[in-house]
Amino acid sequence: MTATATPPIDDAPARISVGLALAASFVGTLALAVSTVSLAAGGLGFVLVGLGLVRGWRSAVTLGGAGLFCGVVLAGLVGAPAIVVVFATAAAVVAWDVATFGIDVGEELGREADTTRLELAHAGTSVVTAAIPAMIGMVLFRTASGGTALVPIALLCGAVVLVVVLRP
């Protein structure tokens, strides 16, 4: 009697998370079109997030998120409107978080597992985690006398820390 071998599990990143992370990083990159240098940094970040998702490389996704965030900083330095800076930062946070989660899901459950609800719930939580500090930052920016674009950036950096801390 011969034993039949089970086929290996496809541990590529989960499909829905891949699509959502690419969409978030693309939209964030488009928001950085306020200057050539910020768009270039964002574009490099988008490419690295995509490469990380194709290969399942967390380090490439993290570098891509850093590239997107560098694009945000450069956009702020060239005088981009605060709403652009906040939106692009939130998109970078969501792209990084959803991408790394998609890699985790693929490794743990396999790409063929039905993880639609899990992925959508996580993506929704990620959006809320980025949106709440973004809204608070914009309110503080608009109401603070002599406000600076650093207030929303600082709050969104806090959101990044929160996402990292809450990750298992």
Solvent accessible surface area in square Angstrom, and as a share of the most:
residue,aa,sasa,rsa
1,M,248,1.11
2,T,129,0.75
3,A,104,0.81
4,T,126,0.73
5,A,100,0.77
6,T,122,0.71
7,P,110,0.69
8,P,129,0.81
9,I,133,0.67
10,D,66,0.34
11,D,85,0.44
12,A,24,0.19
13,P,4,0.02
14,A,3,0.02
15,R,131,0.48
16,I,54,0.27
17,S,1,0.00
18,V,25,0.15
19,G,40,0.39
20,L,66,0.33
21,A,0,0.00
22,L,55,0.27
23,A,52,0.40
24,A,16,0.13
25,S,0,0.00
26,F,96,0.40
27,V,67,0.38
28,G,1,0.01
29,T,10,0.06
30,L,98,0.49
31,A,23,0.18
32,L,1,0.00
33,A,62,0.48
34,V,66,0.38
35,S,24,0.16
36,T,118,0.69
37,V,77,0.44
38,S,0,0.00
39,L,70,0.35
40,A,63,0.49
41,A,18,0.14
42,G,0,0.00
43,G,23,0.22
44,L,106,0.53
45,G,0,0.00
46,F,62,0.26
47,V,92,0.53
48,L,39,0.20
49,V,0,0.00
50,G,15,0.14
51,L,73,0.36
52,G,0,0.00
53,L,5,0.02
54,V,117,0.67
55,R,150,0.55
56,G,20,0.20
57,W,122,0.43
58,R,97,0.35
59,S,80,0.52
60,A,8,0.06
61,V,0,0.00
62,T,70,0.41
63,L,108,0.54
64,G,0,0.00
65,G,9,0.09
66,A,49,0.38
67,G,11,0.11
68,L,1,0.01
69,F,58,0.24
70,C,70,0.42
71,G,0,0.00
72,V,0,0.00
73,V,61,0.35
74,L,53,0.26
75,A,0,0.00
76,G,25,0.24
77,L,137,0.68
78,V,79,0.45
79,G,60,0.58
80,A,13,0.10
81,P,76,0.48
82,A,10,0.08
83,I,95,0.48
84,V,30,0.17
85,V,0,0.00
86,V,5,0.03
87,F,101,0.42
88,A,2,0.01
89,T,0,0.00
90,A,16,0.12
91,A,12,0.09
92,A,6,0.05
93,V,6,0.04
94,V,17,0.10
95,A,0,0.00
96,W,47,0.16
97,D,3,0.02
98,V,1,0.01
99,A,0,0.00
100,T,8,0.05
101,F,32,0.14
102,G,0,0.00
103,I,1,0.01
104,D,39,0.20
105,V,7,0.04
106,G,0,0.00
107,E,83,0.37
108,E,141,0.63
109,L,94,0.47
110,G,3,0.03
111,R,66,0.24
112,E,128,0.57
113,A,41,0.32
114,D,134,0.69
115,T,13,0.08
116,T,52,0.30
117,R,210,0.77
118,L,82,0.41
119,E,5,0.02
120,L,93,0.46
121,A,63,0.49
122,H,41,0.18
123,A,11,0.09
124,G,35,0.33
125,T,84,0.49
126,S,3,0.02
127,V,75,0.43
128,V,81,0.47
129,T,21,0.12
130,A,1,0.01
131,A,33,0.26
132,I,86,0.44
133,P,20,0.12
134,A,10,0.08
135,M,119,0.53
136,I,87,0.44
137,G,0,0.00
138,M,22,0.10
139,V,90,0.51
140,L,81,0.40
141,F,44,0.18
142,R,158,0.58
143,T,101,0.59
144,A,46,0.36
145,S,115,0.74
146,G,82,0.79
147,G,34,0.32
148,T,64,0.37
149,A,32,0.25
150,L,122,0.60
151,V,42,0.24
152,P,0,0.00
153,I,24,0.12
154,A,64,0.50
155,L,54,0.27
156,L,0,0.00
157,C,48,0.28
158,G,40,0.38
159,A,2,0.01
160,V,49,0.28
161,V,92,0.53
162,L,83,0.41
163,V,9,0.05
164,V,80,0.46
165,V,106,0.61
166,L,121,0.60
167,R,50,0.18
168,P,175,1.10
